[in-house]
Amino acid sequence: MNVQEAGDAARYHHTGDSEPTGYVMTDGGELYLERGVCENVANNLRERGHIVKRGGDFGGYQAILFDSENSVYHAASEMRKDGQAQAY
């Protein structure tokens, strides 16, 4: 994927992980999927025992990637939020 495709790809977020603060996960947590993850994938995850939910806040993203081989900057901006990426 290029830098824009990577930012636009459907995301997931897992909650309820064990933490270094001492919290220990006991129920497997919950897996939140964006709309872009097809229902077949969601169903397959459920069949494997995951607690799957839809939606959630998946953050924001602007990125600038420098291609040193071609000395070119590539910029990408999040489709989920307002913003822009600029490079010169």
C-alpha positions in Angstrom: 0.0 0.0 0.0 1.1 3.5 -0.5 0.9 6.0 2.3 -2.7 7.1 1.4 -4.0 3.6 0.9 -2.5 2.6 4.3 -4.3 5.4 6.1 -7.6 4.7 4.3 -7.6 1.0 5.0 -10.3 -0.3 7.4 -9.1 -0.4 11.0 -9.8 -2.4 14.1 -9.3 -1.8 17.8 -9.0 -4.3 20.6 -10.0 -3.3 24.2 -9.6 -5.1 27.5 -5.9 -6.2 27.0 -3.7 -7.1 29.9 -1.7 -4.0 30.9 1.7 -3.4 32.4 -0.1 -1.6 35.2 -1.2 -4.9 36.6 -4.6 -5.2 35.0 -5.0 -8.8 33.7 -7.5 -9.5 30.8 -9.9 -12.3 31.9 -12.6 -12.2 29.2 -10.8 -11.9 25.9 -11.7 -8.3 25.5 -13.7 -6.8 22.6 -12.7 -6.3 19.0 -14.1 -3.2 17.3 -14.2 -3.2 13.5 -14.8 -0.3 11.1 -17.4 -0.6 8.4 -14.8 -1.4 5.7 -14.2 -4.8 7.3 -16.6 -7.2 5.5 -19.2 -9.2 7.4 -17.5 -12.5 6.3 -14.4 -11.5 8.2 -16.4 -10.3 11.2 -18.3 -13.7 11.3 -15.0 -15.6 10.9 -13.6 -13.8 14.0 -16.8 -14.5 15.9 -16.5 -18.2 15.0 -13.0 -18.1 16.5 -14.4 -16.8 19.8 -13.8 -13.1 19.5 -16.4 -10.6 20.8 -16.8 -8.4 17.7 -18.5 -5.0 17.7 -18.8 -2.4 15.0 -17.8 1.2 15.2 -15.6 3.2 17.6 -13.2 6.1 17.3 -10.3 5.1 15.2 -8.2 8.2 15.5 -6.9 10.7 13.0 -3.9 10.6 10.6 -1.8 12.8 8.5 1.5 11.5 7.2 4.5 12.5 5.1 6.7 9.8 3.6 10.1 10.6 2.1 11.1 8.3 -0.7 14.9 8.5 -0.5 15.4 6.5 -3.7 13.6 9.0 -5.8 14.0 12.1 -3.5 10.2 12.6 -3.5 7.8 13.3 -0.6 4.4 11.6 -0.5 1.7 13.1 1.7 -1.6 11.6 2.9 -4.5 12.9 4.9 -7.1 11.0 6.9 -10.5 10.5 5.3 -12.1 10.1 8.7 -11.2 13.6 10.0 -10.5 17.1 8.8 -6.9 18.0 8.0 -4.2 17.9 5.5 -0.6 16.9 5.0 1.9 19.2 3.4 5.5 18.8 2.4 7.9 20.8 0.3 
